[in-house]
Each structure stands twice: as C-alpha cells, then as structure tokens.
C-alpha cells in the first residue's frame, strides 16, 4: 500500500478569506515503511502573512519572494500524490487549503487525485478522548523524539507524523497478524482432525445394476455409447478409446 504523509503551512487560518499555502510537504510510505522519497516546496502566496501564523512557522514574506507560485508546483504535487492514501493531522484544514489552490487553477479537487484521506487527529481523539492530541502531545505519548521541532515546518512535521501514525496503528497491525496466525493454526488443526476418506467397494448388486444401465444406454444410442468394454476385456472405456 502506498501512503503519503502530508502537511502544509499557510498565511492564515481560512482559505475562504484569501489565505494561501506557503509550504507543502509530502513523504512517501509503502507497506508501512518510509521510502526516502518526498516532495517539499515553499510557495510565494503573493500576499501578506498573518503575524500569528508567522509565530507558528517562522516563514516570512521576504523568504518567499523568490519562491515559485502554487501554479508552478501544482502538477508536480498531484503527480506525487496520485493514487496514494493521504495521512494528514487535522485533515480538514490542509484539504480545505489544497482544494482552494486547485480550484483557483481550474483543477479537480484533492479526492480525485488520491485514494482517500486518513485524519490522524480524529484517530487520536477516538483513541485518547479528553486528552491533548496535537502533534507534540502525541510525540510525547508515543515516545517520538521531536526535539528538532522548534517551529512548525511541513517537512519535519510529516516525518514526525509518520512515526506517530505507525504508533497509532501498531495495535491494529498486531491484532491483524494475531488473527491471521490463529486462523492458520485453526485450519491446520481442522485438517489433522478431519477423518480420512473410506473407500467402499461396489457390491455385486451395484455392478449388475451398472451393467444393466450401460446396456440400456447402448441400446438407446444404437451402439454409440461413451462407455463400453474395451475390445477383448470387460473394462469400460471413455469416448476416444482411452482405457
């Protein structure tokens, strides 16, 4: 299974108020193993960045002046996520921004490019109701080293989220493996207990009835019978003459 851990940083909180993506990162995982393949781009939003957002991620308008616009990376982005399942923490936020960027370019929404979205925030809230479930809290809870996360950054957050997601779902994986093992053991036990088939030879009455049936078939078919005696024997043969 191919999965993409995805994160964005933005100029503010609401794409419907004109806020834009300024950083996008996507990290590839295949069969629950990171491949080392990733996509990471900074984006010039052509607008100011809210002070509150800047305090979170530390990205300034000056830093983004020479960076590409989203239109310049859009095709590269959708090609990278094509057909994969996306793993996002607080997915509605990132999906809302990505769909707005795609819509501005006249492109199809995110769900037409990917194979579904997993929201790890919703997953964590279900597993740990009433507790803090932001990325830092989950790193602490599952023993994931997040010392490098002094500010929010899309790429480092993706790498941390990958480790958190594997920890969140490890119990499900163990359960699945356990069920498969128990199922295999049950099949083996059933095979050992299954009685061996008993061969029951035909009685003389059965043989006489069978011979009478063949004779009736031969008579009805005017001698053209699929089963008859091989020349010079009493052994039946199939059509084509094979004994």
N, C-alpha and C positions, 0 to 999 in steps of 0.2 A: 504494500500500500504506500502510495506517495502522499505525503502531507507537507504543508508549508506553514511554518510558524511566522506570523505576520504582525507588524506593528507600524504605526505612523506617529509622527509628531506634527502639530498644526499651529496655525497662528492664533487660534482661539478655540472656543468650545462648540460653536454652532455653524455648520456649513450653510444653513439657511440664512445666516446673517452675513454671508460673504467671506467667511473664514476659509482658509485653504490649507492644503497639505504642504509641509516644508521638508519632510523627511519620510522616506518609506524604506522598510527593510523586510526581507523575506528569506527565511532559512529553510533549506530542504531537509526532510527526514524521510527515509524509505525503510519500511518494515521496522520502525521504532529505532532507527539508527541515523544519526546525523551524517550526511554525506560530505560535508565541507563545501557544498555548492550553495551560494547565496547571492541575493541581489540587494544592493544598498545604494540609494541615491538621495542626495539633497536636492531640493526643488525651490526655485525662485517663485514666490507667490505673487509678486507684483503688488504687494500691499504691506501695510504695517503689521507688526506682531504685537499682540496684547502683552502688557507688562507682566500680568500674571502667568501667561504661557511661557514667557521668556525666563521667569524664575524657575519654572519646572524643568525646561530642557536646555536653557542656556544658549539657544541659537539666535543670533542677531540678524537684522536685515542686511547689515554690511557684509556678513559672512556669506549671505545667499545671493549677493548681487551678480556674481559671475556664474551662478549655477543654472542648469537647464530648467525650462518650464515643464509642467507636467505633460504637456502635449509632446515634448521631446522624448519622454521616457514611457509614455503610455503603452505603446506596442510592445516594448521590451518587458514591461511589467506583466501584461496579460499573457504574453507568451510564456513567461516564467511560471505563472500560477496555473496555466492551462491544465484542466483535468484533475488537479490535486484537491485534497480536502484541506481547508484552511483552519488553522488553530489560532485564535485571537483572544486576548484578555479584554473583557468588556467589548465584545464584538460589535454591538450596535453603533458605538462611537466610530470605530475605524471604517466599518462598512458604509455608514452614512456619508463620511467624507469621501471615500473612494467612489461611491456611486455618484456623488455630486461632480467630482472631477471627470468621471467618464461621461456623464450626461452633458457637461459643458462642451465636450469634444464630439458629441453625437454618437458615442459608442454605447454598446449594450451594457447593462448593469453587471455587477460582480458575479451574481449567481449564474450567469450564462457562461462564464469562463471557468469557474471552479466547480468542484464536486461536493458542495456543501460547506458549512461553517460550524466549527465547534467553539463555543464560548466558554473559556476556562473559568471566567468569573462566575457564571451561572453554575458551572460544575462544582466549583469550590464552595459556593453558598449552599448548595444542596448537601455537600459532604460535611460542612462545618457551619451550620446555621448559627446566627447570632455572634459570630466571630469576625475579626478583621480578615478580609480576603483579598487585599491588594497584593501586588506582586512582591513587595518587600516582606509582608507578613507571611506569605506562602513560602518564600525562600527560607525564612527563619523556621517555619513549622516543619519543612521537609529537609532541612539541613543543606540547602543550596547556597554556596558562597556567592554573595552579591556585593562583596567589598568594592568591586570596580564600579558600582553604580552610584556615583556621587550625584549625578543628574540623570534625568530620564534621557535615554537615547534609543532610537528604534532598533539598531543592530544589537546592542548589548542586552536590551530588553527581550528581544527574540531569543537570544541564546539562553538567558535565564528562564524564560517561559518554556523553552523546550525541556529543560531539566525538571521544572515544576510539573509540566504536563505528564512526563513519564512517571513521576512520583504519584501524581493524582490517579493515574490509570494502572499502576502496577498491581494493585489488588485485583482489578478486573482481569488482568492478564494471567495472574496466578490462579484465579478461580477457573478461567477457561482451560488452562493447562491441566489443572486438577481434574476437572470434569472429563476432559479427553482421556486422561490416564485411567480414571475409574471406569469409563466406558469401554476402553480397550481391555482392561482386566476382566470386566463382566463378560465381554464377548468370548475371551479365552476360557473362562470358567464354564460358560454355557456350552462351548464346543467340547470340553472334556466330559461334561455330564450327559451330552447328547447320546442316546443309545445307538449302537451300531445296527445297520440295516440287516434284517434277517431274510435270507433267500428261501422262498417256499417253492419247492419243485411242483410242477403240474401233475395232477393225478391222472390216472388212466381215463377217467370220465372227461376231464378237461381236454386231453389230447384227442379223444374221439369227437368231442363237440367241435374242436378246432378243425379237424379233418373234414367233418361234415360241412362246416361253413365254407372252407376253401372249395369243396366240390360244388356247392351251390353257386358260389361266385363264378367258378369256371363255366358252369352250365349256363348261367345267365349272360356271361360275356362271350359265349360261343367260343370258348377256349382261349380267349385273350385275357389272361389273369396276371396281375402283378406279382402274385406269389404262387409258386408251384414247385414241383420237385425238380431238382437238378437231374439231368439225364443220368440214369443208372443208379440214382440214390433216392433216399426218402427225405433228403434235406431240402427245405424250401429255399428259393432264390428270389431276389428282388428283381424288378424290371431292369433290363440291361444285362442280365445274366450273371451278375456277381454273386458268388456264394456267400 
